[in-house]
Amino acid sequence: MKYELLENDFIEVLDKKLYRIRALKNFNRVEQGELGGYIEKYDNLSQRGNAWVCGNARVYGNAVVCGNARVYGNAEVCDNAVVCGYARVCGNAWVCGNARVYGNAVVCGNARVCGNAEVCGVAEVYGDARVYGNARVCGNALICKRNDLITVSNIGSRNAVTTFFNTDNGIYVKCGCFYGSIEEFEEAVKDVHTGTKHEVIYLKTIELAKIQIKGEV
C-alpha cells in the first residue's frame, strides 16, 4: 500500500465521511508520512502508480483517481467520474457525473466537467468553463470560457455528438472518429455528404460554431 486513511481525521460532505490520506512510502514527489487530501474509501484512489490527492481536494462516491493523475487545491471529483493518465484537476474545479479526464489534460480554476463529457490529450479547461453532456474535448483544446465550446447532438447519418472547441490553432472538431480543424471538417462534410440534408445541417452547424466561439459573422 502507498497510503492509508486516517479514521480520526475526516470531514463530512453530502452526508458522507471523507478521510484524510497519509503516504506510507515515498513515490514520485510524495514523501512517506505526507498528508494528502480527502477521499471516502480506498476505491477512490489507486494504490498503484503515482496518482495522488492533496491539499483540500476531495474525491468521493464511485469516483476514481488512478495512473499518474493528481487532484489538488480545492478540487472535487465525485459520482462516477474518472481522472487518470497524467491528468490534473485543481483549483476549485469539479469533475462529476460519468465524466472522464485523462491523457495530459488539465481542469482547473472554477471549471466544471460533468455528464458524460471527456477531456483528454493536452486539453486545458479552466476559468468558468463548462464541459458537459456528451462533449468530447481533446488535442490542444483551450477552454477558458463557456463560449469556447459548443456541442450539438443527434446530427449526421449516425445521429452522433459533434463538439467544436477553441484551441491555439483555431477551432477544432471531434465528431465520431473525426478529429481535426473546422476547415478540415468542412471539407470532409462536403466530400462525404454532398447533396444530402446532412451536408446542410453540418454546414449550418459549422457557421454557428464560428459565431459562438470566434464571433465570426
C-alpha positions in Angstrom: 0.0 0.0 0.0 1.2 3.5 -0.8 -1.3 5.4 1.5 -3.7 4.9 4.4 -6.9 6.5 5.5 -6.8 8.4 8.8 -10.0 7.4 10.6 -9.8 10.2 13.1 -9.2 13.0 10.6 -12.3 13.4 8.4 -14.8 15.9 7.0 -18.4 15.4 6.0 -19.7 16.1 2.5 -23.3 15.4 1.5 -23.7 13.0 4.5 -20.5 11.2 3.5 -17.4 10.9 5.6 -14.2 11.7 3.7 -11.0 10.7 5.4 -7.6 12.4 5.0 -4.9 10.2 3.5 -1.3 9.8 4.5 1.5 8.4 2.4 3.1 5.2 3.6 6.1 5.4 1.4 8.0 7.7 -1.0 6.7 7.8 -4.6 7.0 10.4 -7.3 7.1 13.8 -5.4 5.3 12.4 -2.4 7.2 11.6 0.8 6.4 9.0 3.4 4.2 10.5 6.1 3.0 13.3 3.9 -0.7 14.2 4.4 -2.9 14.3 1.4 -6.5 15.4 0.7 -9.7 13.6 1.5 -11.3 10.5 0.0 -14.3 8.5 1.0 -12.8 5.0 0.5 -9.8 3.2 -0.8 -11.6 2.6 -4.1 -11.4 6.3 -4.8 -7.6 6.4 -5.2 -5.5 3.7 -6.7 -2.8 2.1 -4.6 -0.8 1.6 -7.8 1.0 4.2 -9.9 1.7 7.8 -8.7 -1.8 9.1 -8.5 -2.3 11.4 -5.5 -4.9 13.6 -3.9 -3.6 16.5 -1.9 -4.4 19.9 -0.4 -8.1 20.3 0.4 -9.1 18.2 -2.6 -12.0 15.7 -2.2 -12.8 12.5 -4.1 -15.9 10.5 -3.2 -18.8 8.5 -4.5 -17.7 6.0 -7.0 -15.1 8.3 -8.5 -11.6 7.0 -9.3 -8.2 8.7 -9.5 -5.5 6.5 -10.9 -2.4 6.2 -13.1 -0.3 9.3 -12.5 -3.1 11.7 -12.1 -3.2 14.4 -9.4 -6.2 16.1 -7.8 -5.3 19.1 -5.6 -6.3 22.5 -4.4 -10.0 22.7 -3.6 -10.9 20.4 -6.5 -13.7 17.8 -6.2 -14.1 14.6 -8.1 -17.3 12.7 -7.4 -20.1 10.5 -8.7 -18.7 8.0 -11.3 -16.0 10.3 -12.6 -12.6 9.0 -13.6 -9.3 11.0 -13.6 -6.4 9.1 -14.9 -3.2 9.1 -17.0 -1.2 12.3 -16.3 -4.3 14.4 -15.9 -4.5 17.3 -13.4 -7.6 18.6 -11.6 -7.0 21.6 -9.4 -8.2 25.0 -8.2 -11.9 24.9 -7.5 -12.7 22.6 -10.4 -15.3 19.9 -10.2 -15.4 16.7 -12.2 -18.6 14.7 -11.7 -21.2 12.5 -13.2 -19.7 10.0 -15.6 -17.0 12.4 -16.8 -13.5 11.3 -17.7 -10.3 13.4 -17.6 -7.2 11.6 -18.9 -4.1 11.9 -21.0 -2.2 15.1 -20.0 -5.4 17.1 -19.7 -5.8 19.9 -17.1 -9.0 21.0 -15.5 -8.6 24.0 -13.1 -10.0 27.3 -11.9 -13.7 27.2 -11.5 -14.2 24.8 -14.4 -16.8 22.0 -14.4 -16.7 18.8 -16.3 -19.8 16.7 -15.9 -22.3 14.4 -17.5 -20.7 12.0 -20.0 -18.1 14.5 -21.0 -14.5 13.6 -21.8 -11.4 15.9 -21.6 -8.2 14.3 -22.9 -5.0 14.9 -24.8 -3.3 18.1 -23.7 -6.6 19.9 -23.4 -6.9 22.7 -20.9 -10.3 23.6 -19.3 -10.2 26.5 -16.9 -11.8 29.7 -15.8 -15.5 29.4 -15.6 -15.7 27.0 -18.5 -18.3 24.2 -18.6 -17.9 20.9 -20.4 -20.9 18.7 -20.0 -23.4 16.3 -21.7 -21.6 14.1 -24.3 -19.0 16.6 -25.2 -15.5 15.4 -26.2 -12.7 17.8 -25.8 -9.3 16.6 -26.9 -6.0 17.5 -28.6 -4.8 21.0 -27.9 -8.1 22.4 -26.7 -8.1 25.6 -24.8 -11.4 26.2 -23.0 -11.4 29.1 -20.6 -14.9 30.5 -21.0 -18.3 29.0 -21.7 -18.5 30.0 -25.4 -15.1 28.4 -26.2 -17.1 25.2 -26.8 -20.3 24.1 -28.4 -21.8 20.6 -28.6 -24.5 19.5 -31.0 -26.2 16.2 -30.5 -28.1 13.8 -32.9 -26.9 15.2 -36.2 -25.4 13.4 -39.2 -26.1 10.0 -40.6 -25.2 8.4 -37.3 -27.0 10.8 -35.1 -23.7 11.5 -33.4 -22.4 14.1 -31.0 -20.3 16.8 -32.6 -18.1 19.0 -30.4 -16.5 22.3 -31.6 -13.9 23.8 -29.3 -11.3 26.5 -29.2 -7.5 25.8 -29.5 -4.4 27.9 -30.0 -4.7 26.9 -33.7 -8.3 27.9 -34.2 -11.5 25.9 -33.9 -11.2 22.1 -33.8 -13.9 19.4 -34.1 -14.4 16.0 -32.6 -17.2 14.0 -34.4 -17.2 10.3 -34.2 -13.8 9.1 -35.5 -13.1 12.6 -37.0 -10.7 14.9 -35.2 -9.3 18.0 -36.9 -9.7 21.7 -37.7 -13.0 23.1 -38.6 -11.7 23.7 -42.1 -10.8 20.1 -42.5 -14.2 19.1 -41.1 -16.0 21.3 -43.6 -14.1 19.6 -46.4 -14.9 16.2 -45.1 -18.6 17.0 -44.8 -18.7 18.2 -48.4 -16.9 15.1 -49.6 -19.0 12.6 -47.7 -22.4 14.2 -47.5 -22.7 16.2 -50.8 -26.3 16.9 -51.8 -27.8 15.4 -48.6 -29.6 17.0 -45.6 -26.6 16.1 -43.5 -24.4 18.4 -45.6 -26.8 21.3 -45.0 -27.1 20.6 -41.3 -23.4 20.2 -40.7 -22.5 23.4 -42.7 -25.1 25.4 -40.7 -23.6 24.0 -37.5 -20.1 25.0 -38.7 -21.4 28.6 -39.2 -23.0 28.5 -35.7 -19.7 27.3 -34.1 -17.7 30.1 -35.8 -20.1 32.7 -34.5 -20.2 31.2 -31.0 -16.5 30.5 -30.5 -14.8 33.2 -32.6 -17.5 35.8 -33.1 -17.2 35.4 -36.9 -20.3 36.7 -38.7 
